[in-house]
Amino acid sequence: MKKNNALIIPKNIYKQMISHGKNHLPFEVCGLLSGCQPCIKHNWPFVNEAKSVHRFYVSQSVVEKTLLQIKEKSEEVLAVYHSHPTTSPLPSSYDIAEHYDNAVKMIIISFKNSTPDIKCFKIYKHTYMNYPLEIH
């Protein structure tokens, strides 16, 4: 992919995502990232209602409320992120099956090693491909 196709995350939002994940270990975290293609402008962290190390769950009402707030800002959801507390930053079969919109990228933050590892993916037809991510 061309460099200009990359999803762009401001450094402060990147740091918010890392903190969100670290602060809720050993559980997974998740959230939405909104903005105007290809630039992310806002982070919408969720509470993982499943309190699980392998799954995340957010009530439909919480997601719908957040989507309304995003719409009020005239933005769109560009990516969904979640953490993998003990595994690599690769989509699981569950991650792929539960991904709701092929236009929305998936970002995974792994806390498997001492330095968090972050990867971005495009999910398509029950598989995934790496997607470029730039942190500015």
Backbone hydrogen bonds in HBPLUS format (Angstrom, degrees):
<---DONOR---> <-ACCEPTOR-->    atom                        ^
c    i                          cat <-CA-CA->   ^        H-A-AA   ^      H-
h    n   atom  resd res      DA  || num        DHA   H-A  angle D-A-AA Bond
n    s   type  num  typ     dist DA aas  dist angle  dist       angle   num
A0005-ASN N   A0002-LYS O   3.05 MM   3  5.59 164.6  2.08 117.1 121.8     1
A0006-ALA N   A0003-LYS O   3.16 MM   3  5.74 164.7  2.18 121.1 123.5     2
A0007-LEU N   A0132-PRO O   3.01 MM 125  6.32 163.9  2.03 145.2 141.4     3
A0134-GLU N   A0007-LEU O   2.84 MM 127  6.14 167.3  1.86 161.8 163.7     4
A0008-ILE N   A0038-PRO O   2.92 MM  30  5.99 176.9  1.92 155.6 156.4     5
A0040-ILE N   A0008-ILE O   2.91 MM  32  6.04 176.6  1.91 171.1 171.2     6
A0009-ILE N   A0134-GLU O   2.78 MM 125  6.15 168.8  1.80 168.8 172.3     7
A0136-HIS N   A0009-ILE O   2.90 MM 127  6.22 154.7  1.97 145.8 154.3     8
A0013-ILE N   A0010-PRO O   3.07 MM   3  5.47 124.0  2.39 107.4 120.8     9
A0014-TYR N   A0010-PRO O   3.04 MM   4  6.37 160.1  2.08 155.9 162.3    10
A0015-LYS N   A0011-LYS O   2.91 MM   4  6.18 160.0  1.95 151.3 156.2    11
A0016-GLN N   A0012-ASN O   3.00 MM   4  6.24 146.9  2.11 137.7 146.7    12
A0017-MET N   A0013-ILE O   2.98 MM   4  6.26 157.5  2.03 152.3 157.0    13
A0018-ILE N   A0014-TYR O   3.06 MM   4  6.39 160.2  2.10 152.3 157.4    14
A0019-SER N   A0015-LYS O   2.93 MM   4  6.11 165.3  1.95 150.3 154.5    15
A0020-HIS N   A0016-GLN O   2.82 MM   4  5.97 158.3  1.87 148.5 155.1    16
A0021-GLY N   A0017-MET O   3.03 MM   4  6.28 162.0  2.06 148.1 152.0    17
A0022-LYS N   A0018-ILE O   2.90 MM   4  6.17 168.2  1.91 156.5 159.7    18
A0023-ASN N   A0019-SER O   2.80 MM   4  5.81 165.3  1.83 155.3 159.4    19
A0024-HIS N   A0021-GLY O   3.30 MM   3  5.52 149.1  2.40 102.5 111.1    20
A0025-LEU N   A0022-LYS O   3.38 MM   3  5.43 170.1  2.39 105.6 108.4    21
A0027-PHE N   A0024-HIS O   2.85 MM   3  5.70 139.1  2.02 139.5 136.9    22
A0028-GLU N   A0052-SER O   2.86 MM  24  6.21 163.7  1.89 161.5 156.1    23
A0083-SER N   A0029-VAL O   3.02 MM  54  5.44 142.2  2.17 143.1 145.5    24
A0046-PHE N   A0030-CYS O   2.87 MM  16  5.66 164.5  1.90 155.2 152.2    25
A0031-GLY N   A0081-TYR O   2.93 MM  50  5.36 141.5  2.08 148.5 148.5    26
A0081-TYR N   A0031-GLY O   2.84 MM  50  5.36 167.3  1.85 149.8 153.9    27
A0032-LEU N   A0044-TRP O   3.07 MM  12  5.01 156.6  2.13 125.1 127.9    28
A0044-TRP N   A0032-LEU O   2.80 MM  12  5.01 158.1  1.84 164.9 162.4    29
A0033-LEU N   A0079-ALA O   2.80 MM  46  5.14 153.1  1.87 162.8 157.3    30
A0078-LEU N   A0033-LEU O   2.85 MM  45  5.85 156.9  1.90 152.5 160.4    31
A0079-ALA N   A0033-LEU O   3.25 MM  46  5.14 159.0  2.29 143.5 143.8    32
A0034-SER N   A0042-HIS O   2.94 MM   8  5.27 158.1  1.99 145.0 152.0    33
A0041-LYS N   A0034-SER O   2.68 MM   7  5.91 166.5  1.69 147.1 151.8    34
A0042-HIS N   A0034-SER O   3.08 MM   8  5.27 163.7  2.11 141.6 142.5    35
A0035-GLY N   A0076-GLU O   3.03 MM  41  5.62 149.2  2.13 148.7 157.4    36
A0076-GLU N   A0035-GLY O   3.00 MM  41  5.62 163.5  2.03 149.5 153.3    37
A0036-CYS N   A0039-CYS O   3.16 MM   3  5.54 133.5  2.39 158.9 159.6    38
A0039-CYS N   A0036-CYS O   2.82 MM   3  5.54 141.1  1.97 144.5 136.5    39
A0051-LYS N   A0048-ASN O   3.11 MM   3  5.54 151.6  2.19 110.5 118.4    40
A0049-GLU N   A0057-TYR O   2.83 MM   8  5.36 144.6  1.95 173.8 162.6    41
A0062-VAL N   A0059-SER O   3.10 MM   3  5.33 123.9  2.43 102.5 115.8    42
A0063-VAL N   A0059-SER O   3.12 MM   4  6.49 161.5  2.16 154.6 159.7    43
A0064-GLU N   A0060-GLN O   2.84 MM   4  6.04 166.2  1.86 155.5 159.4    44
A0065-LYS N   A0061-SER O   3.02 MM   4  6.12 157.5  2.08 141.6 147.4    45
A0066-THR N   A0062-VAL O   3.06 MM   4  6.27 158.3  2.11 146.0 151.8    46
A0067-LEU N   A0063-VAL O   2.86 MM   4  6.13 158.2  1.91 154.2 160.6    47
A0068-LEU N   A0064-GLU O   3.03 MM   4  6.29 148.8  2.13 145.0 152.6    48
A0069-GLN N   A0065-LYS O   3.14 MM   4  6.48 153.1  2.21 143.7 150.7    49
A0070-ILE N   A0066-THR O   2.95 MM   4  6.25 153.0  2.02 151.7 159.4    50
A0071-LYS N   A0067-LEU O   2.95 MM   4  6.15 158.1  2.00 144.5 150.4    51
A0072-GLU N   A0068-LEU O   2.90 MM   4  6.15 152.7  1.97 147.9 155.3    52
A0073-LYS N   A0070-ILE O   3.08 MM   3  5.24 137.9  2.26 100.0 111.8    53
A0075-GLU N   A0070-ILE O   3.20 MM   5  5.56 165.3  2.22 149.5 150.1    54
A0074-SER N   A0071-LYS O   2.86 MM   3  4.96 157.6  1.91 110.8 115.9    55
A0105-LYS N   A0078-LEU O   3.00 MM  27  6.27 159.7  2.04 146.3 140.0    56
A0080-VAL N   A0105-LYS O   2.91 MM  25  6.37 153.2  1.98 160.8 164.8    57
A0107-ILE N   A0080-VAL O   2.87 MM  27  6.19 164.7  1.89 155.3 159.0    58
A0082-HIS N   A0107-ILE O   2.99 MM  25  6.54 145.7  2.11 156.5 166.7    59
A0109-ILE N   A0082-HIS O   2.98 MM  27  6.34 155.9  2.04 145.9 153.5    60
A0084-HIS N   A0109-ILE O   2.79 MM  25  6.09 153.9  1.86 151.9 153.1    61
A0111-PHE N   A0084-HIS O   3.00 MM  27  6.26 164.6  2.02 151.0 151.0    62
A0090-LEU N   A0088-SER O   2.89 MM   2  5.63 139.2  2.06 100.6  90.2    63
A0096-ILE N   A0092-SER O   3.02 MM   4  6.32 163.4  2.05 155.1 158.2    64
A0097-ALA N   A0093-SER O   2.95 MM   4  6.09 164.3  1.97 146.1 150.8    65
A0098-GLU N   A0094-TYR O   2.95 MM   4  6.01 152.2  2.02 152.4 158.8    66
A0099-HIS N   A0096-ILE O   3.30 MM   3  5.29 154.0  2.37 100.5 108.1    67
A0104-VAL N   A0101-ASP O   3.04 MM   3  5.50 153.5  2.11 114.1 122.0    68
A0106-MET N   A0121-PHE O   2.90 MM  15  5.10 167.0  1.92 147.3 151.8    69
A0121-PHE N   A0106-MET O   2.73 MM  15  5.10 146.0  1.84 145.9 157.4    70
A0108-ILE N   A0119-LYS O   2.89 MM  11  5.49 158.6  1.94 155.6 162.8    71
A0119-LYS N   A0108-ILE O   3.00 MM  11  5.49 155.9  2.06 150.1 157.7    72
A0110-SER N   A0117-ASP O   2.70 MM   7  5.05 170.9  1.70 158.0 159.7    73
A0117-ASP N   A0110-SER O   3.01 MM   7  5.05 156.9  2.06 139.1 146.6    74
A0131-TYR N   A0120-CYS O   2.88 MM  11  5.23 154.4  1.94 132.8 128.6    75
A0122-LYS N   A0129-MET O   2.88 MM   7  5.41 160.6  1.92 158.1 164.6    76
A0129-MET N   A0122-LYS O   3.00 MM   7  5.41 145.9  2.12 144.7 155.4    77
A0124-TYR N   A0127-THR O   2.96 MM   3  5.48 162.5  1.99 140.0 145.8    78
A0127-THR N   A0124-TYR O   3.08 MM   3  5.48 139.3  2.26 110.4 121.8    79
